[in-house]
Amino acid sequence: MDLTVEIPDDIASQMSAAGGDLSRRMLEGFALEEYKAERIANAQLRRVLGFETRYELDGFLKAHDVG
């Protein structure tokens, strides 16, 4: 499924200036919040984010202070 998020251009420019792929950051932030709210499980989060192994997911969760 593709989702579109409308962000005012000036705000999107500011967010993009912070570096990194804005689309990826949005996906990670949304998926992480769904995980923390227990609406998706570990394996689902790993699939959404495209991680091959649970070790990659563990590293992502640790980097975001989620245990």
N, C-alpha and C positions, 0 to 999 in steps of 0.2 A: 504494500500500500504506500502510496506517496501522499505526503501531507505538505500543505503550503502554509507558511506563517507570514503574515503581513506585518512588517516592521517599518516605521517611518524611516525614510532614507537617511536623515541626519543621525538618527540613533543607530541604524545599521552600520553607518560609516564609523561611528565612534566604537561600536562593538568590534568591528573588523579590525580597527587600528590596534586593538589589544593583541592581535596576532592569532595565528592558527586558523583552521578552517571553521568558519562560523557555523556552517551546516552541521559539521561533526560535533561542535561544542553544544549546539542546541539538542541534537539527538542524545548525546551523553547525558546532558542535564535532565532532559525529560525522562529518559529511561531510568536514570538513577533515582529520581523522585518516585517513579512508579515502583521500583524495587523497594525503596525505603518504606513506602506506604503498603507494602506487601500485596500489591496488585499483580506483580509478576515474580516468578521464582528465579533462582540462580541460573538455571539452564536457559531460561527464556531471555534473561538479561545478556547472557553470553552470546546467544544467537542474534539478538537485536544489534549488539555492538560488533558482531562479526569476529569475535575472538575464537581462535582455534582450540585453545585449551583452558582448563579451569585455572591454571596458573596465571595466565594472562588476565583473567577476570579477577583473581585474587589480588594481583598487583594493582589493577584499576581501582578496586574497592579500597585497598589500603591507601592509595594515593589520594582518595577522596574521604578518608577517615570514616569509612563505613565497615563495620565488622560483622 
